[in-house]
């Protein structure tokens, strides 16, 4: 694919709306809401099921600029037969994993931006 075409193709798939299962979910994570360093795709096979297949991509820079990642994402989605693709419209949290990279119930010491912040609205909650 030409540079940027996979990203455009994924964008088109997300705009098509619900077309049945399996569903591919795409989420972006980063140290702030301006720079994504992790992209995760989960494949949900049927209603009320958890993702059965999941793949993660990482970047030292901004993953949104790495066109080869989007080609791999498109290949993963196609290989898993996803009929619907959904993606959050923003970076939804820290790229580090609670219970793995930092203790359960705590905040990531490497991403203070997200401390006390609602991942869905981006607003700080008191």
C-alpha positions in Angstrom: 0.0 0.0 0.0 1.1 3.5 -0.6 2.1 5.6 2.4 -1.0 6.6 4.3 -3.5 4.4 2.4 -3.9 1.8 5.2 -4.7 4.6 7.7 -7.3 6.0 5.3 -8.8 2.5 4.7 -9.2 2.0 8.4 -10.8 5.4 8.8 -13.4 4.4 6.1 -14.1 1.1 7.9 -14.8 2.9 11.2 -17.3 5.2 9.4 -19.4 2.3 8.0 -21.1 1.6 11.3 -22.2 -1.8 12.6 -22.0 -4.5 10.0 -22.1 -7.5 12.3 -19.6 -9.6 14.3 -16.7 -10.1 14.7 -16.0 -6.5 15.7 -12.5 -5.0 15.7 -11.9 -2.4 18.4 -9.0 0.0 18.1 -7.7 2.0 21.0 -4.9 4.5 21.3 -2.8 5.2 24.4 -0.1 7.7 25.2 1.7 9.6 27.9 -0.7 12.6 27.2 -3.7 13.2 25.1 -1.5 14.6 22.3 0.9 11.7 21.5 -0.1 8.1 21.0 2.7 5.6 21.7 0.5 2.4 21.9 -2.2 1.0 19.6 -4.3 -2.0 20.6 -6.7 -4.0 18.5 -9.1 -6.5 20.0 -11.4 -8.8 18.1 -14.8 -9.4 19.7 -16.4 -12.5 18.1 -20.0 -12.1 19.3 -22.3 -10.0 21.4 -21.5 -10.0 25.2 -18.1 -11.6 24.6 -14.6 -10.4 25.5 -12.0 -9.9 22.9 -10.6 -13.3 21.9 -7.7 -12.0 19.8 -5.6 -9.0 20.7 -2.5 -7.4 19.3 -0.5 -4.4 20.5 1.8 -2.0 18.7 4.3 0.4 20.3 6.2 3.4 19.2 8.9 5.5 20.8 7.5 8.5 18.8 3.9 9.1 17.7 2.3 5.9 16.4 -0.1 7.9 14.3 2.9 8.8 12.0 4.0 5.1 11.5 2.2 4.0 8.3 3.6 0.5 8.5 1.7 0.0 11.8 -1.6 0.8 10.1 -0.9 -1.7 7.3 -0.3 -4.4 10.0 -3.5 -3.3 11.8 -5.5 -3.7 8.6 -3.9 -7.1 8.0 -4.8 -8.2 11.5 -8.4 -7.1 11.2 -8.8 -8.7 7.8 -7.1 -12.0 9.0 -9.6 -12.2 11.9 -12.6 -11.6 9.7 -13.8 -8.5 11.4 -17.0 -7.2 9.8 -17.2 -4.0 12.0 -14.4 -1.7 13.0 -14.8 0.7 16.0 -12.2 3.2 17.2 -12.2 5.7 20.0 -12.0 9.3 18.7 -9.2 10.2 21.1 -6.2 8.8 23.1 -7.9 7.1 26.0 -5.2 6.7 28.6 -1.7 5.8 29.6 0.2 3.2 27.6 1.3 1.4 30.7 -0.8 -1.4 32.2 -2.2 -1.4 35.7 -1.0 -4.4 37.7 1.8 -5.0 35.2 3.7 -1.7 34.9 2.5 -0.2 38.1 0.4 -1.4 41.1 -3.3 -2.1 40.9 -5.4 0.9 42.0 -2.5 3.3 41.6 -1.5 5.8 39.1 1.3 5.4 36.5 4.4 7.3 37.7 5.5 7.7 34.1 2.3 9.4 32.9 1.2 12.0 35.5 -1.0 13.6 32.8 -3.6 10.9 33.3 -3.7 11.1 37.1 -7.3 12.1 38.1 -8.3 12.5 34.4 -11.4 10.9 32.8 -10.1 8.9 29.9 -13.3 9.3 27.9 -13.8 13.1 28.3 -10.2 14.1 28.9 -11.2 16.3 31.8 -9.7 16.3 35.2 -12.2 15.0 37.8 -12.0 16.1 41.5 
